[in-house]
Amino acid sequence: MIGAASVALTVATWGQYLWRIPPERIPRRPWGSLAATGVAVVLGLGSGSWWGWAAAVVAGYFWYLTLTSGYSPHRGPGAGDLFVDFGAQTADGLSIRSSDWFGRRVLFKLYRGPW
């Protein structure tokens, strides 16, 4: 009974963690989720059933994926931020650099071509 509850706690914790990913509300290191799966492992292994071992395997995999991920929410440049200096070619073959417009208000419209 306790082993099955530990599996349910581990799966529910992983589910709520994955639910938070699409809107980028996920912390880089979700210590609360890791602690909850840790409690599930302790309870599961203490029960002595194979359900407890299953919870430990699932939680170990969750810990491995979480602690080795390099996820951090992306933050692009904002208004007033210094822009990264880069170069490109125009359709006419002229070479331009973003530093050519230093000190002026510029709107860069970047898009990917058909390649």
N, C-alpha and C positions, 0 to 999 in steps of 0.2 A: 504494500500500500504506500509506504513512504517512498520507495524507489520510483514508483509510477508518478507520484506527486513531484519528485525531483526532476523527472524527465519533462513533465508538464511545465514546471517553472523554468527550466532551461529553454524549452521551445518557445514559451511565451516571451521570455526576455529577448531571445534572438529575434522574434517576430516584431516586437515593439522597436527594437534597434533598427531593423531593416525598414520599418514603416517610416522612420524619421529621415532616411537617406534622400528620397527624391526632393523634398523642399529644402535640402541643405541645412537642416537644423541639428545635425549630428555633431557631437563633440569629437575632437581628434582622439581622445582617450576616454571612453565612456565608463568611468570608474564605478558608477552605480550599477550598470549592466554587468560589469565584470564581478562585482561583489555579489549580485543576485545569483549569478551562475556558480560562484564559489560556494554559496550557501547550499545551492541545489546539489553540488557535488558532495559536500560534507554529509548532507542528509542522505543522499543516495548511497554513498559508499558505507555509511553507518548502518544502512538497512540490510546490507549483505545480499541483496537480490541482484539479478542480472539487469534489472531496470536501473539500479544505481550505477552499475558499470556503463550502461548505455548513456546515462546522463553525464557521466564523467567524460566519455568520448566526445559527445556533442559539445559539452562545455569547453573541453580542451581544444577542439577545432575552432570554436568561437574565439577563445583567447588567442590562439595562434593567428587567426586572420585579423583580429582587431589590433593586437600589439605589433604586428609586422606591417600594418598598412601605413602608408604615408599620406593618408587623406587629410586635406585641410580645405575648407571652403575657399573658393576662388574669389578674389577681390580684384577687380580691374581698376584701371586708373580712373580717378574722379576729377571733378572740375578743380582746376588750380594745381593739379599734380604735375610734376615734371615728366615730360614724355621721353620715352626711350629713343635714343638716336638710331635711326635706321636709314638705309638707302634703298632706292628702287629705280626702275626705268620707266619712263612714260611710253605711251604708244608710239611716239615719234622717235624713240631711241635715246632721249636725253636722260642723263643721270641726275637724280635729285636726292636730297637728304632732308630729313626732318629738321635738322639743325639750321637749314636755310631760312626757316621762319621763326627763329628764336626771337622772343620779345614781342611777337604779334599774336593776336587772337586768331586761331586757326581751328577749323573743324576738319578732322581727318575722317574720311569715309573709306573704310577698308572693306574689301569684299574679295571673295575667292572666285577666280575665273573658272572657265569650263575645263579644268584639267583634273 
